C-alpha cells in the first residue's frame, strides 16, 4: 500500500471471498489457517469487510468496513468482536508483529527481544 501499510489478510462478505497476501507465505500454515478462520467467521457474523493490516511500524490493525447501503451490518457488534479477537489472539498478533519487524522491516533482532 502507498501509505506504508500492508494487508496481511481479509475477508469480504459481499463477494464471499478470502484474501491472504502471499508476501507472507513463510508464516506457518497453522497461523494462516487461524487467520482464515478469524476473517471468515467475522464477516459471517457481522458482515462487511474485515482486514488485518500491518502498520508502518510493524503493529497490527484489525479493520472493518461496510457499504453505506448495507443495513444488516452491525457497527456495534463489529467493534465488540474486534476487541474480543484482539484480546483472545493477542499472543499471535504479537508474534506476527515481531515476524514482520524482523523479516520485512529488517529491524535488528537484538533490539526487539
C-alpha positions as CSV (number, residue, x, y, z in Angstrom):
1,X,0.0,0.0,0.0
2,X,1.2,3.5,-0.8
3,X,0.9,4.7,2.8
4,X,3.3,2.1,4.2
5,X,0.6,-0.2,5.4
6,X,0.4,-3.8,4.1
7,X,-2.7,-6.0,4.2
8,X,-1.9,-9.4,5.7
9,X,-5.4,-10.9,5.0
10,X,-9.0,-10.2,4.8
11,X,-12.5,-11.4,4.0
12,X,-15.4,-9.8,2.2
13,X,-18.9,-10.8,3.0
14,X,-20.3,-9.1,-0.2
15,X,-18.2,-11.2,-2.6
16,X,-17.7,-14.2,-0.2
17,X,-14.0,-14.1,-0.7
18,X,-10.9,-14.5,1.5
19,X,-7.6,-13.0,0.6
20,X,-4.1,-13.8,2.0
21,X,-1.1,-11.8,1.0
22,X,1.4,-14.3,-0.5
23,X,4.2,-11.9,0.6
24,X,3.8,-13.6,3.9
25,X,4.0,-17.2,2.6
26,X,6.6,-18.1,5.2
27,X,4.2,-17.7,8.0
28,X,3.4,-21.2,9.5
29,X,0.3,-22.9,8.0
30,X,-1.3,-23.2,11.4
31,X,-1.3,-19.4,11.8
32,X,-2.5,-18.9,8.2
33,X,-5.5,-21.2,9.0
34,X,-6.3,-19.4,12.2
35,X,-6.2,-16.0,10.3
36,X,-8.5,-17.5,7.7
37,X,-11.0,-18.7,10.3
38,X,-10.9,-15.3,12.1
39,X,-11.6,-13.3,9.0
40,X,-14.3,-15.6,7.6
41,X,-16.1,-16.0,10.9
42,X,-16.0,-12.2,11.4
43,X,-17.7,-11.5,8.1
44,X,-20.2,-14.3,8.5
45,X,-21.3,-13.0,11.9
46,X,-21.1,-9.2,11.4
47,X,-20.9,-8.8,7.6
48,X,-19.0,-6.2,5.7
49,X,-15.3,-6.3,5.0
50,X,-12.7,-7.3,7.6
51,X,-8.9,-6.9,7.1
52,X,-5.8,-7.5,9.2
53,X,-3.2,-4.9,8.3
54,X,0.5,-4.3,9.2
55,X,1.1,-0.7,10.0
56,X,4.3,1.1,9.0
57,X,5.8,0.5,12.4
58,X,5.0,-3.2,12.4
59,X,2.0,-3.1,14.7
60,X,-1.2,-4.9,13.6
61,X,-4.6,-3.2,13.0
62,X,-7.9,-5.0,12.7
63,X,-10.2,-3.1,10.4
64,X,-13.8,-3.4,9.4
65,X,-15.8,-1.6,6.9
66,X,-19.2,-1.9,5.2
67,X,-21.0,-0.5,2.3
68,X,-23.2,2.5,3.1
69,X,-26.3,0.8,1.9
70,X,-25.7,-2.3,4.0
71,X,-28.5,-2.2,6.5
72,X,-27.6,-5.6,8.1
73,X,-24.1,-4.5,9.1
74,X,-23.9,-4.1,12.8
75,X,-21.2,-1.5,13.7
76,X,-21.6,-2.1,17.5
77,X,-21.1,-5.8,17.1
78,X,-18.2,-5.3,14.8
79,X,-16.4,-3.2,17.4
80,X,-17.1,-5.7,20.2
81,X,-15.9,-8.6,18.0
82,X,-12.7,-6.8,17.0
83,X,-11.9,-6.2,20.7
84,X,-12.6,-9.9,21.5
85,X,-10.4,-11.1,18.7
86,X,-7.6,-8.8,19.7
87,X,-7.9,-9.9,23.4
88,X,-8.1,-13.7,22.6
89,X,-5.4,-13.7,19.9
90,X,-3.0,-11.1,21.5
91,X,-0.1,-13.5,21.6
92,X,-0.5,-14.5,17.9
93,X,-0.7,-10.8,16.9
94,X,2.4,-10.0,18.9
95,X,4.3,-12.9,17.2
96,X,3.1,-11.7,13.7
97,X,4.3,-8.2,14.5
98,X,7.7,-9.5,15.6
99,X,7.9,-11.6,12.4
100,X,7.0,-8.5,10.3
101,X,9.6,-6.3,12.0
102,X,12.4,-8.8,11.7
103,X,11.8,-10.3,8.2
104,X,10.0,-7.4,6.3
105,X,11.3,-4.2,8.0
106,X,14.7,-5.9,8.7
107,X,14.9,-4.5,12.2
108,X,17.8,-5.7,14.4
109,X,16.6,-8.7,16.4
110,X,18.7,-7.7,19.4
111,X,16.6,-4.6,20.0
112,X,13.3,-6.4,19.7
113,X,13.8,-9.3,22.2
